[in-house]
Amino acid sequence: MAAVEVTTPDEARRLGFPGSPTFQVGRQDLFPVDASPALTCRVYQRGDGRSSPLPDAEDLAARLRAALLRPWDLPHWVDPRKPGRTT
């Protein structure tokens, strides 16, 4: 897992950063939002309707499993059976 520190509004715009914390797999947001890039805190809606600075642990785990279940759908995935090729 790589952590990227976004420290300026220009970086946020360049990266399309919707706020912190953001959880991504293959540069795809696990909790996509329709928000302008910014240096702000994100708010996640929990299963019980409450707002929180973090998603439910179970929801995050389920989204991670779903994203990693089909690695060939991730950008820059390299098929290990075909050295040097991407799908």
One Martini backbone bead per residue (centre of mass of N, CA, C, O) as a GRO file, in nm:
protein
   87
    1MET     BB    1   0.097   0.037   0.023
    2ALA     BB    2   0.038   0.369  -0.077
    3ALA     BB    3   0.128   0.691   0.022
    4VAL     BB    4  -0.021   1.016  -0.041
    5GLU     BB    5   0.078   1.346  -0.020
    6VAL     BB    6  -0.141   1.624  -0.011
    7THR     BB    7  -0.050   1.990  -0.001
    8THR     BB    8  -0.198   2.115  -0.257
    9PRO     BB    9  -0.426   2.237  -0.472
   10ASP     BB   10  -0.273   2.150  -0.729
   11GLU     BB   11  -0.249   1.852  -0.654
   12ALA     BB   12  -0.549   1.796  -0.624
   13ARG     BB   13  -0.620   1.861  -0.917
   14ARG     BB   14  -0.419   1.669  -1.065
   15LEU     BB   15  -0.538   1.404  -0.893
   16GLY     BB   16  -0.841   1.424  -0.806
   17PHE     BB   17  -0.874   1.507  -0.501
   18PRO     BB   18  -1.152   1.460  -0.261
   19GLY     BB   19  -0.994   1.389   0.001
   20SER     BB   20  -0.965   1.310   0.353
   21PRO     BB   21  -0.974   1.003   0.317
   22THR     BB   22  -0.850   0.798   0.047
   23PHE     BB   23  -0.960   0.502  -0.127
   24GLN     BB   24  -0.742   0.305  -0.337
   25VAL     BB   25  -0.743   0.111  -0.650
   26GLY     BB   26  -0.583   0.172  -0.921
   27ARG     BB   27  -0.691   0.481  -0.902
   28GLN     BB   28  -0.960   0.386  -0.759
   29ASP     BB   29  -1.228   0.480  -0.599
   30LEU     BB   30  -1.413   0.318  -0.347
   31PHE     BB   31  -1.569   0.619  -0.291
   32PRO     BB   32  -1.728   0.773  -0.500
   33VAL     BB   33  -1.742   1.123  -0.596
   34ASP     BB   34  -1.907   1.443  -0.659
   35ALA     BB   35  -1.614   1.627  -0.646
   36SER     BB   36  -1.404   1.862  -0.597
   37PRO     BB   37  -1.095   1.921  -0.579
   38ALA     BB   38  -0.938   1.899  -0.241
   39LEU     BB   39  -0.841   2.023   0.089
   40THR     BB   40  -1.020   1.791   0.257
   41CYS     BB   41  -1.259   1.636   0.433
   42ARG     BB   42  -1.412   1.346   0.454
   43VAL     BB   43  -1.743   1.197   0.419
   44TYR     BB   44  -1.903   0.917   0.557
   45GLN     BB   45  -2.153   0.678   0.513
   46ARG     BB   46  -2.313   0.485   0.716
   47GLY     BB   47  -2.529   0.222   0.757
   48ASP     BB   48  -2.688   0.402   0.994
   49GLY     BB   49  -2.648   0.722   0.869
   50ARG     BB   50  -2.394   0.817   0.965
   51SER     BB   51  -2.132   1.030   0.999
   52SER     BB   52  -1.779   1.000   0.885
   53PRO     BB   53  -1.422   0.995   0.850
   54LEU     BB   54  -1.499   0.685   0.816
   55PRO     BB   55  -1.554   0.394   0.708
   56ASP     BB   56  -1.666   0.106   0.729
   57ALA     BB   57  -1.482  -0.171   0.770
   58GLU     BB   58  -1.665  -0.367   0.610
   59ASP     BB   59  -1.693  -0.192   0.356
   60LEU     BB   60  -1.396  -0.167   0.288
   61ALA     BB   61  -1.337  -0.470   0.264
   62ALA     BB   62  -1.543  -0.529   0.038
   63ARG     BB   63  -1.420  -0.328  -0.171
   64LEU     BB   64  -1.142  -0.456  -0.181
   65ARG     BB   65  -1.226  -0.736  -0.271
   66ALA     BB   66  -1.368  -0.647  -0.533
   67ALA     BB   67  -1.117  -0.507  -0.664
   68LEU     BB   68  -0.923  -0.775  -0.631
   69LEU     BB   69  -1.086  -0.994  -0.791
   70ARG     BB   70  -1.022  -0.796  -1.066
   71PRO     BB   71  -0.719  -0.706  -1.164
   72TRP     BB   72  -0.763  -0.666  -1.483
   73ASP     BB   73  -0.929  -0.385  -1.428
   74LEU     BB   74  -0.673  -0.253  -1.361
   75PRO     BB   75  -0.454  -0.029  -1.393
   76HIS     BB   76  -0.151  -0.168  -1.496
   77TRP     BB   77  -0.197  -0.454  -1.541
   78VAL     BB   78  -0.010  -0.760  -1.523
   79ASP     BB   79   0.031  -1.047  -1.689
   80PRO     BB   80   0.207  -1.317  -1.560
   81ARG     BB   81   0.181  -1.503  -1.829
   82LYS     BB   82   0.280  -1.220  -1.986
   83PRO     BB   83   0.556  -1.093  -2.036
   84GLY     BB   84   0.524  -0.739  -2.082
   85ARG     BB   85   0.209  -0.745  -2.054
   86THR     BB   86  -0.103  -0.591  -2.098
   87THR     BB   87  -0.472  -0.545  -2.039
   0.00000   0.00000   0.00000
